[in-house]
Amino acid sequence: MNPLRLDLTARLAKELGVLDAPGVQVVAPTLPPEGDAFLEAVHGRDYVDAVRRASADPAAADAAYGLGTDDDPAFRGMHDASALIAAGTVEVCRAVWEGEADHGVNFAGGLHHAMPGSASGFCIYNDAALGIQWLLDHGAERVAYVDTDVHHGDGVERVFYDDPRVLTISLHESGRVLFPGTGFPGDCGGGEARGYAANVALPPGTGDAGWLRALHAVVPGLVRAFRPQVLVTQQGCDAHYSDPLAHLAVSVDALRTAYALVHRLAHEVADGRWVALGGGGYEVIDVVPRAWTHLIAEAAHRPIDLATPVPAAWRDHVTRLLGRPGPPRMGDGVAEDGVVWFRSWETGFDPDSRVDQAVMATREAVFPAHGLDIWLD
């Protein structure tokens, strides 16, 4: 979670003119007037106090709260930095809900593993859950959350597992082989919310065609049936084939295709209300800056052609800083005429395909709850 990845993203978006495009505002997050009390909408006060103690003195980190571990080491200022990220996501949700912005992006956010009472998976405060809870507390009756990080969006799912006002969809590498070891099709919500948590657990090695097929076979149908008033998406880019922490094989070209899909859905079903967050992504030079620059550009209605050269000034900066220039183009050379090809679900279920088996398991678990046919698109 090297913060360098955020700096390089902002620099690349700036160099390509995305941040200066008409209608785009770059807003620095600030804590609300009540200070960090807003965190208690999701997190227990005892946990927030534990984070504050570890932030002031890392030696005081309490492993019972997931702090001071290999995944969540304590560092000075940890509380303030994490609270600001969370405040940024809440502010984006507020601006979109109140009509100040059509779309909002916080690529520093998407910290979806944090639990109400503990840190987990590099995440201290769950900004996505806090943003969704703010929306619910301020009048939203239906919020859809779509998570395409390679890791299961377990923290957000946990917070809203029994709440039928929130539909959570996570497309990730199977928990049988990857952290956090959860997110199976049968984990589909509790009580009145059964069928409102959808998990697509993909096999290792899934590439562009399978990943996009799974995305299209599950997300649009559920989101359209649910009719959310706001669409919140977590766009972790660690499903990329060069990411060091996982085993999927997705290109920047396919990630950009996914951004366009959720953008269209927001306009189709949620009056354009779209909040997009960052998340995982650990190839900090070649992948993260390009992926999230595409995300910002998509939200700004100014998508960037995949053949666009990466600006020389950015590559020179990266070379001076890290000793190599980074990628030459904004895409990975996979798309043909801007299109990444995949076989749609309408072509039929292939029982011998592990991807199709994963998709069908998800559809069987959750589609009936929404009146959807498990076979038909």
C-alpha positions as CSV (number, residue, x, y, z in Angstrom):
1,M,0.0,0.0,0.0
2,N,2.9,2.3,-0.7
3,P,1.5,5.8,-0.9
4,L,3.8,6.3,-3.9
5,R,1.1,4.6,-6.0
6,L,-1.3,7.4,-5.2
7,D,1.2,10.1,-6.0
8,L,2.1,8.5,-9.4
9,T,-1.6,8.2,-10.2
10,A,-2.3,11.8,-9.5
11,R,0.7,12.9,-11.5
12,L,-0.3,10.8,-14.5
13,A,-3.9,12.0,-14.4
14,K,-2.5,15.6,-14.2
15,E,-0.1,15.1,-17.1
16,L,-2.9,13.7,-19.3
17,G,-5.1,16.7,-18.5
18,V,-7.7,14.6,-16.7
19,L,-7.6,16.6,-13.5
20,D,-7.9,19.9,-15.4
21,A,-10.8,18.8,-17.6
22,P,-13.9,21.0,-17.5
23,G,-16.3,19.9,-14.7
24,V,-13.6,18.1,-12.7
25,Q,-12.9,19.3,-9.2
26,V,-10.0,18.1,-7.0
27,V,-11.1,18.4,-3.4
28,A,-8.8,17.8,-0.4
29,P,-10.6,15.8,2.3
30,T,-11.2,17.2,5.7
31,L,-12.6,15.7,8.9
32,P,-16.2,16.7,9.6
33,P,-17.0,19.1,12.4
34,E,-17.5,16.3,14.9
35,G,-14.0,15.0,14.3
36,D,-13.5,11.3,14.1
37,A,-16.9,10.5,15.7
38,F,-18.2,9.8,12.2
39,L,-16.1,6.6,12.2
40,E,-18.4,5.1,14.8
41,A,-21.2,4.8,12.2
42,V,-19.3,1.5,11.4
43,H,-16.5,1.1,13.8
44,G,-16.6,0.5,17.6
45,R,-15.3,3.3,19.8
46,D,-13.0,0.9,21.5
47,Y,-11.4,0.1,18.2
48,V,-11.0,3.7,17.1
49,D,-9.4,4.4,20.5
50,A,-7.0,1.5,19.9
51,V,-6.0,2.9,16.5
52,R,-5.4,6.4,18.1
53,R,-3.2,4.8,20.8
54,A,-1.2,2.9,18.2
55,S,-1.0,6.0,16.0
56,A,0.6,8.0,18.9
57,D,2.9,5.2,19.9
58,P,3.3,2.2,17.5
59,A,4.7,0.2,20.4
60,A,1.2,0.3,22.0
61,A,-0.4,-1.5,19.0
62,D,-2.8,-4.1,20.2
63,A,-2.9,-7.3,18.1
64,A,-6.3,-8.1,19.4
65,Y,-7.6,-5.3,17.2
66,G,-5.5,-6.5,14.2
67,L,-2.9,-3.7,14.8
68,G,0.9,-4.1,14.8
69,T,0.6,-7.2,12.5
70,D,2.5,-7.9,9.3
71,D,-0.5,-6.9,7.3
72,D,-1.4,-3.8,9.4
73,P,1.8,-2.5,11.0
74,A,1.4,0.5,13.3
75,F,2.9,3.8,12.3
76,R,2.8,7.3,13.7
77,G,-0.1,9.3,12.2
78,M,-1.9,6.1,11.1
79,H,-5.2,7.2,12.6
80,D,-5.1,10.7,11.0
81,A,-4.2,9.3,7.5
82,S,-6.8,6.6,7.7
83,A,-9.5,8.9,9.0
84,L,-8.9,11.4,6.2
85,I,-9.2,8.7,3.6
86,A,-12.5,7.6,5.1
87,A,-13.7,11.2,5.3
88,G,-12.9,11.7,1.7
89,T,-15.1,8.8,0.7
90,V,-18.0,10.0,2.9
91,E,-17.6,13.5,1.3
92,V,-17.8,12.0,-2.2
93,C,-20.9,10.1,-1.2
94,R,-22.5,13.2,0.2
95,A,-21.6,15.3,-2.9
96,V,-23.1,12.7,-5.3
97,W,-26.2,12.1,-3.1
98,E,-26.9,15.8,-2.7
99,G,-26.4,16.5,-6.4
100,E,-23.2,18.5,-6.2
101,A,-21.5,16.0,-8.4
102,D,-22.6,13.5,-10.9
103,H,-19.8,11.1,-10.1
104,G,-17.0,11.0,-7.5
105,V,-13.7,9.2,-7.3
106,N,-11.5,8.6,-4.2
107,F,-8.8,6.4,-5.5
108,A,-7.1,6.5,-2.1
109,G,-10.2,4.7,-0.7
110,G,-11.6,1.2,-1.2
111,L,-10.1,-0.2,2.0
112,H,-12.6,-3.0,2.0
113,H,-11.1,-5.5,4.5
114,A,-11.4,-3.4,7.6
115,M,-13.9,-4.9,10.1
116,P,-16.0,-3.0,12.6
117,G,-13.7,-3.9,15.4
118,S,-10.4,-4.7,13.8
119,A,-7.9,-3.9,11.1
120,S,-7.3,-6.4,8.3
121,G,-5.6,-6.8,5.0
122,F,-3.8,-3.4,4.9
123,C,-7.1,-1.6,5.9
124,I,-7.6,0.4,9.1
125,Y,-11.0,2.1,8.5
126,N,-13.5,0.8,6.0
127,D,-14.2,3.9,4.0
128,A,-16.5,2.1,1.6
129,A,-18.8,0.9,4.4
130,L,-18.7,4.3,6.0
131,G,-19.8,6.0,2.8
132,I,-22.6,3.5,2.2
133,Q,-23.8,3.9,5.8
134,W,-23.8,7.7,5.4
135,L,-26.0,7.3,2.3
136,L,-28.4,5.1,4.2
137,D,-28.5,7.5,7.2
138,H,-29.3,10.4,4.8
139,G,-32.3,8.9,3.0
140,A,-30.9,6.3,0.5
141,E,-33.1,3.2,0.4
142,R,-31.1,1.1,-1.9
143,V,-27.3,1.2,-2.5
144,A,-25.4,-1.3,-4.7
145,Y,-21.8,-2.0,-4.0
146,V,-19.7,-3.7,-6.7
147,D,-16.2,-4.8,-5.9
148,T,-13.7,-6.0,-8.6
149,D,-10.6,-6.2,-6.4
150,V,-8.9,-9.5,-6.7
151,H,-9.5,-10.1,-3.0
152,H,-13.0,-10.6,-1.6
153,G,-14.7,-7.5,-0.3
154,D,-15.2,-9.1,3.1
155,G,-15.4,-6.1,5.4
156,V,-18.1,-4.3,3.4
157,E,-20.1,-7.5,3.0
158,R,-19.8,-8.2,6.8
159,V,-21.2,-4.8,7.7
160,F,-24.2,-5.1,5.5
161,Y,-24.7,-8.9,5.4
162,D,-28.1,-8.7,7.0
163,D,-29.3,-5.4,5.5
164,P,-31.5,-5.8,2.4
165,R,-31.0,-2.1,1.6
166,V,-27.5,-2.9,0.4
167,L,-26.6,-5.3,-2.4
168,T,-22.9,-6.3,-2.3
169,I,-21.3,-8.0,-5.3
170,S,-17.7,-9.1,-5.2
171,L,-15.8,-10.6,-8.2
172,H,-12.5,-12.0,-6.9
173,E,-10.1,-14.9,-6.9
174,S,-11.3,-17.8,-5.0
175,G,-10.7,-17.7,-1.2
176,R,-9.5,-21.3,-1.5
177,V,-6.2,-19.9,-2.7
178,L,-6.1,-16.2,-1.7
179,F,-6.6,-13.9,1.3
180,P,-9.0,-13.4,3.0
181,G,-10.2,-17.0,2.4
182,T,-13.9,-16.0,2.2
183,G,-16.4,-15.0,-0.4
184,F,-18.0,-18.2,-1.7
185,P,-21.3,-18.4,-3.6
186,G,-23.2,-19.8,-0.6
187,D,-22.2,-16.7,1.4
188,C,-25.2,-14.8,0.1
189,G,-26.6,-12.7,2.9
190,G,-28.5,-13.3,6.1
191,G,-32.1,-13.0,7.3
192,E,-34.2,-10.7,5.2
193,A,-31.1,-10.0,3.1
194,R,-30.6,-13.5,1.9
195,G,-29.6,-13.1,-1.8
196,Y,-28.2,-9.6,-1.3
197,A,-24.6,-10.7,-1.1
198,A,-23.2,-12.1,-4.3
199,N,-19.8,-13.6,-4.5
200,V,-18.1,-14.8,-7.8
201,A,-15.1,-16.8,-6.7
202,L,-12.9,-17.2,-9.8
203,P,-10.2,-19.8,-10.4
204,P,-6.6,-18.8,-10.5
205,G,-5.3,-18.0,-13.9
206,T,-8.6,-16.4,-15.1
207,G,-7.8,-13.9,-17.8
208,D,-9.6,-11.1,-19.6
209,A,-12.1,-13.2,-21.5
210,G,-13.2,-15.2,-18.4
211,W,-13.1,-12.2,-16.1
212,L,-15.2,-10.0,-18.3
213,R,-17.6,-12.9,-19.0
214,A,-18.1,-13.4,-15.3
215,L,-18.6,-9.7,-14.7
216,H,-21.2,-9.3,-17.4
217,A,-23.0,-12.6,-16.4
218,V,-23.6,-11.4,-12.8
219,V,-23.3,-7.6,-12.2
220,P,-25.7,-6.0,-14.8
221,G,-28.6,-8.4,-14.1
222,L,-28.4,-8.0,-10.3
223,V,-27.9,-4.3,-10.4
224,R,-30.8,-3.7,-12.8
225,A,-33.1,-5.9,-10.7
226,F,-32.1,-4.1,-7.4
227,R,-32.5,-0.6,-8.9
228,P,-30.1,1.2,-6.6
229,Q,-30.3,4.9,-6.0
230,V,-26.5,5.0,-5.8
231,L,-23.8,2.7,-7.2
232,V,-20.6,2.5,-5.2
233,T,-17.8,0.6,-6.8
234,Q,-14.4,-0.6,-5.5
235,Q,-11.9,-0.8,-8.4
236,G,-8.9,-2.5,-7.0
237,C,-6.5,-3.2,-9.9
238,D,-4.7,-6.2,-8.4
239,A,-6.4,-8.7,-10.7
240,H,-3.8,-7.6,-13.2
241,Y,-1.5,-10.2,-14.6
242,S,1.6,-8.5,-13.2
243,D,0.3,-7.9,-9.7
244,P,2.6,-9.8,-7.2
245,L,0.0,-10.7,-4.7
246,A,-2.6,-12.7,-6.7
247,H,-3.0,-15.1,-9.6
248,L,-5.5,-13.7,-12.1
249,A,-4.4,-12.5,-15.5
250,V,-6.4,-9.4,-16.3
251,S,-5.1,-6.5,-18.4
252,V,-5.4,-2.8,-18.0
253,D,-7.5,-2.9,-21.1
254,A,-10.1,-5.2,-19.4
255,L,-10.1,-3.1,-16.2
256,R,-10.9,-0.1,-18.4
257,T,-13.7,-2.1,-19.9
258,A,-15.1,-2.8,-16.5
259,Y,-15.0,0.9,-15.5
260,A,-17.1,1.7,-18.6
261,L,-19.6,-1.0,-17.7
262,V,-20.3,0.2,-14.2
263,H,-20.4,3.8,-15.4
264,R,-23.1,2.9,-17.9
265,L,-25.0,1.0,-15.2
266,A,-24.9,4.1,-12.9
267,H,-26.6,6.2,-15.6
268,E,-29.0,3.4,-16.5
269,V,-30.3,2.6,-13.0
270,A,-29.1,5.2,-10.5
271,D,-29.6,8.5,-12.3
272,G,-25.9,8.6,-12.8
273,R,-25.0,8.6,-9.1
274,W,-21.7,6.8,-9.1
275,V,-19.0,6.7,-6.4
276,A,-15.8,5.0,-7.5
277,L,-13.0,4.0,-5.1
278,G,-9.6,2.5,-5.4
279,G,-8.4,-0.5,-3.4
280,G,-5.7,-3.1,-4.0
281,G,-3.0,-2.8,-6.5
282,Y,0.6,-3.6,-5.8
283,E,2.4,-3.2,-9.2
284,V,2.8,0.5,-8.3
285,I,4.5,1.7,-11.5
286,D,3.1,-0.3,-14.5
287,V,-0.4,-0.9,-13.4
288,V,-1.9,1.3,-10.6
289,P,-1.3,4.7,-12.1
290,R,-2.7,3.8,-15.6
291,A,-5.7,1.9,-14.2
292,W,-6.9,4.6,-11.9
293,T,-6.2,7.4,-14.4
294,H,-8.5,5.5,-16.7
295,L,-11.0,5.3,-13.8
296,I,-10.9,9.1,-13.2
297,A,-11.1,9.8,-17.0
298,E,-14.1,7.5,-17.3
299,A,-15.9,9.2,-14.5
300,A,-15.1,12.6,-16.1
301,H,-16.7,11.4,-19.4
302,R,-13.3,11.7,-21.1
303,P,-12.1,8.2,-21.6
304,I,-8.5,7.8,-22.7
305,D,-7.6,5.8,-25.7
306,L,-5.6,2.7,-24.8
307,A,-3.0,3.6,-27.5
308,T,-2.3,7.0,-25.9
309,P,1.4,7.3,-25.1
310,V,2.2,7.7,-21.4
311,P,3.6,11.3,-21.2
312,A,7.4,11.6,-21.3
313,A,7.4,13.9,-18.3
314,W,5.8,11.2,-16.2
315,R,8.1,8.5,-17.4
316,D,11.1,10.7,-16.8
317,H,9.9,11.4,-13.2
318,V,9.5,7.7,-12.6
319,T,13.0,6.9,-14.0
320,R,14.6,9.5,-11.8
321,L,12.7,8.2,-8.8
322,L,12.7,4.4,-9.3
323,G,15.3,3.7,-12.1
324,R,12.9,2.5,-14.8
325,P,10.5,4.5,-16.9
326,G,7.2,2.5,-16.7
327,P,4.9,1.5,-19.5
328,P,5.0,3.4,-22.9
329,R,1.2,3.3,-23.6
330,M,-2.0,3.6,-21.6
331,G,-3.0,0.1,-22.5
332,D,-1.5,-3.4,-22.5
333,G,-2.0,-4.0,-26.2
334,V,-4.8,-6.5,-25.7
335,A,-7.8,-4.6,-27.0
336,E,-8.6,-4.6,-30.8
337,D,-9.9,-1.3,-31.9
338,G,-10.5,-0.5,-28.2
339,V,-12.5,-3.6,-27.5
340,V,-11.5,-6.6,-25.3
341,W,-13.4,-9.5,-26.7
342,F,-15.2,-12.1,-24.6
343,R,-18.0,-14.6,-24.9
344,S,-21.2,-13.4,-23.4
345,W,-23.4,-15.5,-21.2
346,E,-26.0,-15.5,-23.9
347,T,-23.9,-18.0,-25.8
348,G,-24.7,-20.6,-23.2
349,F,-23.2,-22.3,-20.1
350,D,-20.1,-24.4,-20.6
351,P,-20.1,-27.1,-17.8
352,D,-16.5,-27.8,-18.4
353,S,-15.3,-24.3,-17.9
354,R,-14.2,-23.5,-14.3
355,V,-15.1,-19.8,-14.8
356,D,-18.6,-20.8,-15.9
357,Q,-18.9,-23.2,-13.0
358,A,-18.1,-20.2,-10.7
359,V,-20.6,-18.0,-12.4
360,M,-23.3,-20.6,-12.3
361,A,-22.8,-21.2,-8.6
362,T,-23.3,-17.5,-7.9
363,R,-26.3,-17.2,-10.1
364,E,-27.9,-20.3,-8.5
365,A,-27.3,-18.8,-5.0
366,V,-28.6,-15.2,-5.6
367,F,-30.5,-14.8,-8.8
368,P,-33.8,-16.4,-7.6
369,A,-34.0,-13.9,-4.8
370,H,-34.3,-11.2,-7.4
371,G,-36.7,-12.9,-9.7
372,L,-33.9,-13.6,-12.2
373,D,-33.5,-16.8,-14.3
374,I,-30.2,-18.6,-13.6
375,W,-29.8,-19.6,-17.2
376,L,-30.9,-16.6,-19.2
377,D,-29.1,-13.3,-19.4
